[in-house]
C-alpha cells in the first residue's frame, strides 16, 4: 500500500475510514498511467440520467454533478469532484484531486488525500470533512456532523456548526462569525516535521467554543481573552 506524507497520522487515529484505505490500494497503479488519462471527466446527471446507478467509482478522471441532482457516493483516484448548487450526494472520496461543492448541497462527508476542499454557503455534511495535504474552506452557514481534519492545510469557516473537533498539524485555522464548535480545537504534535513555520489559530470573539484548545506544538494564538482559559498545552516542548 502506498503511504503518503501525513497519512499515518490520520490512520493511526482511525480518522480515515475504510473507504480511504480501499481507495489507496489503487494509488500505485494510478501514478504509473494516471497522467495519460487525467483529462477524462465523468458527468453525472442524477436520477434524470439513463445511466444513473447511484454510486460512481473511477480510477481515472474527474467527476462532475450538475445542479439539483441526487446521487450516491462518488469516488475517484486521479481526478477532482465537483458538485453544482443544490446537489445531494453520499460520501465524496478522492486521492489525487480536489473537491469543490456548490451552494446549498447535502453530503455524507468528504475524504481527500492530495487536494483542497472548498464548499459554498449552507453546506450540510452528515459526516466528517478530511484532507491530508490540502485546505478545507467552507462558505458561511455550514453544518458538519463530525470533525474537520487536515494535516498540511488550512481550515477556514464562518457561521459554522460543528459537532466534533477541528484538528490539524501544520495549517492555520480561522473560525469567524457566529460559529458553534461542540468539540475541541487540536494542534497535533508534528513529530519529525520539516516545516519550520508556526501556524496561526484565529477565532473571532463571536464564536462559541464548547470544547478546549489543545496544543501539542507552538501555535500563534489570535483568540478572545475569554478563551484563554480553554487553552491546554500538552507538548513537552512548550
C-alpha atoms as a printed R data frame, in Angstrom:
    type eleno elety resid chain resno       x      y       z
1   ATOM     1    CA   UNK     A     1   0.000  0.000   0.000
2   ATOM     2    CA   UNK     A     2   1.277  3.475  -0.851
3   ATOM     3    CA   UNK     A     3   1.641  5.619   2.260
4   ATOM     4    CA   UNK     A     4   1.552  9.348   1.540
5   ATOM     5    CA   UNK     A     5   3.117 12.010   3.832
6   ATOM     6    CA   UNK     A     6   0.943 12.650   6.860
7   ATOM     7    CA   UNK     A     7  -1.390  9.775   6.132
8   ATOM     8    CA   UNK     A     8  -0.170  7.671   9.067
9   ATOM     9    CA   UNK     A     9  -1.274 10.459  11.425
10  ATOM    10    CA   UNK     A    10  -4.905 10.106  10.393
11  ATOM    11    CA   UNK     A    11  -4.852  6.352  10.035
12  ATOM    12    CA   UNK     A    12  -3.353  5.867  13.496
13  ATOM    13    CA   UNK     A    13  -6.159  7.933  14.992
14  ATOM    14    CA   UNK     A    14  -8.746  5.951  12.990
15  ATOM    15    CA   UNK     A    15  -9.997  9.140  11.411
16  ATOM    16    CA   UNK     A    16  -9.694  7.971   7.824
17  ATOM    17    CA   UNK     A    17 -12.454  5.468   7.235
18  ATOM    18    CA   UNK     A    18 -12.303  2.201   5.341
19  ATOM    19    CA   UNK     A    19 -13.255  3.929   2.112
20  ATOM    20    CA   UNK     A    20  -9.937  5.791   2.035
21  ATOM    21    CA   UNK     A    21  -7.903  2.666   2.765
22  ATOM    22    CA   UNK     A    22  -9.576  0.841  -0.099
23  ATOM    23    CA   UNK     A    23  -9.022  3.771  -2.429
24  ATOM    24    CA   UNK     A    24  -5.331  3.991  -1.583
25  ATOM    25    CA   UNK     A    25  -4.789  0.393  -2.697
26  ATOM    26    CA   UNK     A    26  -5.327  1.647  -6.241
27  ATOM    27    CA   UNK     A    27  -2.881  4.525  -5.937
28  ATOM    28    CA   UNK     A    28   0.332  2.825  -7.187
29  ATOM    29    CA   UNK     A    29  -1.358  1.918 -10.460
30  ATOM    30    CA   UNK     A    30  -2.702  5.437 -10.810
31  ATOM    31    CA   UNK     A    31   0.696  7.063 -10.506
32  ATOM    32    CA   UNK     A    32   2.008  4.887 -13.354
33  ATOM    33    CA   UNK     A    33  -0.585  5.695 -16.010
34  ATOM    34    CA   UNK     A    34  -2.721  8.432 -14.495
35  ATOM    35    CA   UNK     A    35  -1.135 11.273 -16.481
36  ATOM    36    CA   UNK     A    36  -2.294  9.929 -19.826
37  ATOM    37    CA   UNK     A    37  -5.922  9.702 -18.747
38  ATOM    38    CA   UNK     A    38  -6.250 12.636 -16.373
39  ATOM    39    CA   UNK     A    39  -8.284 14.691 -18.851
40  ATOM    40    CA   UNK     A    40 -11.342 12.451 -18.650
41  ATOM    41    CA   UNK     A    41 -14.422 13.940 -16.953
42  ATOM    42    CA   UNK     A    42 -17.460 11.894 -15.932
43  ATOM    43    CA   UNK     A    43 -20.635 13.969 -15.930
44  ATOM    44    CA   UNK     A    44 -23.337 12.666 -13.605
45  ATOM    45    CA   UNK     A    45 -26.921 13.605 -14.296
46  ATOM    46    CA   UNK     A    46 -28.533 12.032 -11.240
47  ATOM    47    CA   UNK     A    47 -31.986 10.455 -11.366
48  ATOM    48    CA   UNK     A    48 -32.774 12.091 -14.706
49  ATOM    49    CA   UNK     A    49 -29.871 10.291 -16.372
50  ATOM    50    CA   UNK     A    50 -30.462  6.962 -18.098
51  ATOM    51    CA   UNK     A    51 -27.090  5.593 -16.896
52  ATOM    52    CA   UNK     A    52 -27.574  6.565 -13.251
53  ATOM    53    CA   UNK     A    53 -26.741  3.704 -10.879
54  ATOM    54    CA   UNK     A    54 -26.400  5.549  -7.574
55  ATOM    55    CA   UNK     A    55 -22.640  5.371  -6.998
56  ATOM    56    CA   UNK     A    56 -19.759  6.384  -9.228
57  ATOM    57    CA   UNK     A    57 -16.322  4.767  -8.785
58  ATOM    58    CA   UNK     A    58 -13.453  5.704 -11.085
59  ATOM    59    CA   UNK     A    59  -9.690  5.242 -11.108
60  ATOM    60    CA   UNK     A    60  -9.034  7.962 -13.704
61  ATOM    61    CA   UNK     A    61 -10.890 11.153 -14.400
62  ATOM    62    CA   UNK     A    62 -12.827 13.832 -12.605
63  ATOM    63    CA   UNK     A    63 -16.492 13.613 -11.623
64  ATOM    64    CA   UNK     A    64 -18.934 16.471 -12.134
65  ATOM    65    CA   UNK     A    65 -22.565 16.615 -10.969
66  ATOM    66    CA   UNK     A    66 -24.990 19.172 -12.347
67  ATOM    67    CA   UNK     A    67 -27.278 21.220 -10.127
68  ATOM    68    CA   UNK     A    68 -30.455 19.968  -8.461
69  ATOM    69    CA   UNK     A    69 -29.353 16.324  -8.740
70  ATOM    70    CA   UNK     A    70 -29.263 13.475  -6.250
71  ATOM    71    CA   UNK     A    71 -26.504 10.858  -6.474
72  ATOM    72    CA   UNK     A    72 -24.837  8.195  -4.351
73  ATOM    73    CA   UNK     A    73 -21.212  8.024  -3.284
74  ATOM    74    CA   UNK     A    74 -18.588  9.455  -5.641
75  ATOM    75    CA   UNK     A    75 -15.045  8.046  -5.661
76  ATOM    76    CA   UNK     A    76 -12.074  8.753  -7.930
77  ATOM    77    CA   UNK     A    77  -8.342  8.210  -7.549
78  ATOM    78    CA   UNK     A    78  -6.809 10.566 -10.110
79  ATOM    79    CA   UNK     A    79  -9.270 13.413 -10.517
80  ATOM    80    CA   UNK     A    80 -11.368 16.002  -8.737
81  ATOM    81    CA   UNK     A    81 -15.026 16.020  -7.750
82  ATOM    82    CA   UNK     A    82 -17.306 18.980  -8.464
83  ATOM    83    CA   UNK     A    83 -20.876 19.394  -7.257
84  ATOM    84    CA   UNK     A    84 -23.002 22.228  -8.603
85  ATOM    85    CA   UNK     A    85 -25.570 24.028  -6.424
86  ATOM    86    CA   UNK     A    86 -28.368 22.143  -4.650
87  ATOM    87    CA   UNK     A    87 -26.890 18.668  -5.054
88  ATOM    88    CA   UNK     A    88 -27.470 15.783  -2.641
89  ATOM    89    CA   UNK     A    89 -24.748 13.132  -2.524
90  ATOM    90    CA   UNK     A    90 -23.334 10.447  -0.259
91  ATOM    91    CA   UNK     A    91 -19.608 10.210   0.511
92  ATOM    92    CA   UNK     A    92 -17.095 12.067  -1.691
93  ATOM    93    CA   UNK     A    93 -13.629 10.479  -1.884
94  ATOM    94    CA   UNK     A    94 -10.545 11.239  -3.969
95  ATOM    95    CA   UNK     A    95  -6.806 10.597  -3.671
96  ATOM    96    CA   UNK     A    96  -5.222 12.974  -6.179
97  ATOM    97    CA   UNK     A    97  -7.635 15.823  -6.752
98  ATOM    98    CA   UNK     A    98  -9.681 18.465  -5.009
99  ATOM    99    CA   UNK     A    99 -13.354 18.613  -4.125
100 ATOM   100    CA   UNK     A   100 -15.491 21.644  -4.964
101 ATOM   101    CA   UNK     A   101 -19.049 21.817  -3.637
102 ATOM   102    CA   UNK     A   102 -21.589 24.440  -4.642
103 ATOM   103    CA   UNK     A   103 -24.169 26.268  -2.532
104 ATOM   104    CA   UNK     A   104 -26.936 24.500  -0.558
105 ATOM   105    CA   UNK     A   105 -25.537 20.989  -1.001
106 ATOM   106    CA   UNK     A   106 -26.076 17.992   1.273
107 ATOM   107    CA   UNK     A   107 -23.420 15.278   1.506
108 ATOM   108    CA   UNK     A   108 -22.304 12.438   3.791
109 ATOM   109    CA   UNK     A   109 -18.709 13.537   4.278
110 ATOM   110    CA   UNK     A   110 -15.545 14.223   2.272
111 ATOM   111    CA   UNK     A   111 -12.181 12.431   2.296
112 ATOM   112    CA   UNK     A   112  -9.220 13.728   0.269
113 ATOM   113    CA   UNK     A   113  -5.522 12.862   0.332
114 ATOM   114    CA   UNK     A   114  -3.874 15.354  -2.041
115 ATOM   115    CA   UNK     A   115  -6.186 18.251  -2.774
116 ATOM   116    CA   UNK     A   116  -8.197 21.151  -1.404
117 ATOM   117    CA   UNK     A   117 -11.806 21.031  -0.252
118 ATOM   118    CA   UNK     A   118 -13.942 24.090  -0.984
119 ATOM   119    CA   UNK     A   119 -17.669 24.466  -0.370
120 ATOM   120    CA   UNK     A   120 -20.171 27.225  -0.933
121 ATOM   121    CA   UNK     A   121 -22.734 28.528   1.504
122 ATOM   122    CA   UNK     A   122 -25.064 26.423   3.661
123 ATOM   123    CA   UNK     A   123 -23.318 23.085   3.222
124 ATOM   124    CA   UNK     A   124 -24.811 20.202   5.223
125 ATOM   125    CA   UNK     A   125 -22.489 17.251   5.832
126 ATOM   126    CA   UNK     A   126 -23.612 14.144   7.677
127 ATOM   127    CA   UNK     A   127 -20.030 13.088   8.432
128 ATOM   128    CA   UNK     A   128 -16.507 14.449   8.809
129 ATOM   129    CA   UNK     A   129 -14.563 16.503   6.265
130 ATOM   130    CA   UNK     A   130 -10.915 15.386   5.994
131 ATOM   131    CA   UNK     A   131  -7.865 16.172   3.861
132 ATOM   132    CA   UNK     A   132  -4.237 15.161   4.351
133 ATOM   133    CA   UNK     A   133  -2.476 17.616   2.040
134 ATOM   134    CA   UNK     A   134  -4.938 20.379   1.292
135 ATOM   135    CA   UNK     A   135  -7.020 23.242   2.637
136 ATOM   136    CA   UNK     A   136 -10.593 22.998   3.886
137 ATOM   137    CA   UNK     A   137 -12.532 26.178   3.101
138 ATOM   138    CA   UNK     A   138 -16.259 26.252   3.874
139 ATOM   139    CA   UNK     A   139 -18.673 29.026   2.966
140 ATOM   140    CA   UNK     A   140 -20.834 30.594   5.636
141 ATOM   141    CA   UNK     A   141 -23.515 28.595   7.397
142 ATOM   142    CA   UNK     A   142 -22.047 25.094   7.035
143 ATOM   143    CA   UNK     A   143 -23.333 22.334   9.317
144 ATOM   144    CA   UNK     A   144 -20.973 19.387   9.800
145 ATOM   145    CA   UNK     A   145 -21.967 16.363  11.886
146 ATOM   146    CA   UNK     A   146 -18.424 15.242  12.601
147 ATOM   147    CA   UNK     A   147 -14.905 16.666  12.560
148 ATOM   148    CA   UNK     A   148 -12.837 18.849  10.246
149 ATOM   149    CA   UNK     A   149  -9.322 17.448   9.917
150 ATOM   150    CA   UNK     A   150  -6.232 18.220   7.863
151 ATOM   151    CA   UNK     A   151  -2.515 17.598   8.284
152 ATOM   152    CA   UNK     A   152  -0.850 20.025   5.874
153 ATOM   153    CA   UNK     A   153  -3.534 22.544   5.078
154 ATOM   154    CA   UNK     A   154  -5.525 25.482   6.404
155 ATOM   155    CA   UNK     A   155  -9.064 25.339   7.771
156 ATOM   156    CA   UNK     A   156 -11.434 28.269   7.352
157 ATOM   157    CA   UNK     A   157 -15.146 28.634   8.077
158 ATOM   158    CA   UNK     A   158 -17.719 31.248   9.059
159 ATOM   159    CA   UNK     A   159 -21.028 30.691  10.855
160 ATOM   160    CA   UNK     A   160 -20.065 27.045  11.168
161 ATOM   161    CA   UNK     A   161 -21.942 24.482  13.248
162 ATOM   162    CA   UNK     A   162 -19.664 21.559  14.097
163 ATOM   163    CA   UNK     A   163 -20.486 18.625  16.377
164 ATOM   164    CA   UNK     A   164 -16.912 17.380  16.868
165 ATOM   165    CA   UNK     A   165 -13.275 18.549  16.684
166 ATOM   166    CA   UNK     A   166 -11.225 20.761  14.411
167 ATOM   167    CA   UNK     A   167  -7.787 19.204  14.047
168 ATOM   168    CA   UNK     A   168  -4.573 19.921  12.160
169 ATOM   169    CA   UNK     A   169  -0.796 19.706  12.420
170 ATOM   170    CA   UNK     A   170   0.710 22.427  10.230
171 ATOM   171    CA   UNK     A   171  -2.192 24.538   8.999
172 ATOM   172    CA   UNK     A   172  -3.710 27.857  10.013
173 ATOM   173    CA   UNK     A   173  -7.230 27.771  11.464
174 ATOM   174    CA   UNK     A   174  -9.618 30.708  11.029
175 ATOM   175    CA   UNK     A   175 -13.114 30.493  12.504
176 ATOM   176    CA   UNK     A   176 -15.401 33.524  12.374
177 ATOM   177    CA   UNK     A   177 -19.000 34.678  12.558
178 ATOM   178    CA   UNK     A   178 -21.490 33.008  14.861
179 ATOM   179    CA   UNK     A   179 -19.803 29.620  14.664
180 ATOM   180    CA   UNK     A   180 -20.519 26.944  17.282
181 ATOM   181    CA   UNK     A   181 -17.861 24.261  17.855
182 ATOM   182    CA   UNK     A   182 -19.024 21.488  20.180
183 ATOM   183    CA   UNK     A   183 -15.676 19.680  20.217
184 ATOM   184    CA   UNK     A   184 -12.055 20.739  20.708
185 ATOM   185    CA   UNK     A   185  -9.632 22.604  18.505
186 ATOM   186    CA   UNK     A   186  -6.478 20.493  18.358
187 ATOM   187    CA   UNK     A   187  -2.967 21.094  17.039
188 ATOM   188    CA   UNK     A   188  -1.218 17.724  16.985
189 ATOM   189    CA   UNK     A   189   2.483 17.159  17.567
190 ATOM   190    CA   UNK     A   190   4.277 17.447  14.200
191 ATOM   191    CA   UNK     A   191   6.949 14.968  15.376
192 ATOM   192    CA   UNK     A   192   9.588 14.804  12.601
193 ATOM   193    CA   UNK     A   193   8.242 17.830  10.773
194 ATOM   194    CA   UNK     A   194  10.494 19.747   8.364
195 ATOM   195    CA   UNK     A   195   8.076 22.697   8.211
196 ATOM   196    CA   UNK     A   196   9.680 25.492  10.287
197 ATOM   197    CA   UNK     A   197   6.736 27.886  10.164
198 ATOM   198    CA   UNK     A   198   4.418 28.447  13.123
199 ATOM   199    CA   UNK     A   199   0.702 28.097  12.328
200 ATOM   200    CA   UNK     A   200  -1.892 30.623  13.485
201 ATOM   201    CA   UNK     A   201  -5.155 29.933  15.269
202 ATOM   202    CA   UNK     A   202  -7.590 32.804  14.746
203 ATOM   203    CA   UNK     A   203 -11.002 32.766  16.432
204 ATOM   204    CA   UNK     A   204 -13.453 35.659  16.349
205 ATOM   205    CA   UNK     A   205 -14.976 36.858  19.615
206 ATOM   206    CA   UNK     A   206 -18.425 35.925  18.291
207 ATOM   207    CA   UNK     A   207 -17.516 32.217  18.101
208 ATOM   208    CA   UNK     A   208 -18.740 29.782  20.766
209 ATOM   209    CA   UNK     A   209 -16.278 27.015  21.562
210 ATOM   210    CA   UNK     A   210 -17.710 24.371  23.875
211 ATOM   211    CA   UNK     A   211 -14.543 22.306  23.995
212 ATOM   212    CA   UNK     A   212 -10.896 23.156  24.657
213 ATOM   213    CA   UNK     A   213  -7.918 24.382  22.653
214 ATOM   214    CA   UNK     A   214  -5.347 21.588  22.846
215 ATOM   215    CA   UNK     A   215  -1.831 22.487  21.676
216 ATOM   216    CA   UNK     A   216   0.879 19.874  21.171
217 ATOM   217    CA   UNK     A   217   3.104 22.299  19.261
218 ATOM   218    CA   UNK     A   218   3.929 26.016  19.039
219 ATOM   219    CA   UNK     A   219   0.961 27.984  17.709
220 ATOM   220    CA   UNK     A   220   0.370 31.725  17.328
221 ATOM   221    CA   UNK     A   221  -2.909 32.466  19.105
222 ATOM   222    CA   UNK     A   222  -5.314 35.160  17.962
223 ATOM   223    CA   UNK     A   223  -8.223 34.378  20.260
224 ATOM   224    CA   UNK     A   224 -10.543 36.361  22.576
225 ATOM   225    CA   UNK     A   225  -9.446 36.829  26.183
226 ATOM   226    CA   UNK     A   226 -12.474 34.808  27.246
227 ATOM   227    CA   UNK     A   227 -10.998 31.738  25.562
228 ATOM   228    CA   UNK     A   228  -7.534 31.799  27.134
229 ATOM   229    CA   UNK     A   229  -8.770 29.613  29.989
230 ATOM   230    CA   UNK     A   230  -9.614 26.900  27.453
231 ATOM   231    CA   UNK     A   231  -6.006 26.544  26.248
232 ATOM   232    CA   UNK     A   232  -4.258 23.318  27.236
233 ATOM   233    CA   UNK     A   233  -0.560 22.840  26.441
234 ATOM   234    CA   UNK     A   234   0.330 19.173  26.035
235 ATOM   235    CA   UNK     A   235   3.647 19.286  24.206
236 ATOM   236    CA   UNK     A   236   6.828 18.739  26.218
237 ATOM   237    CA   UNK     A   237   8.447 21.417  24.074
238 ATOM   238    CA   UNK     A   238   6.165 24.128  25.447
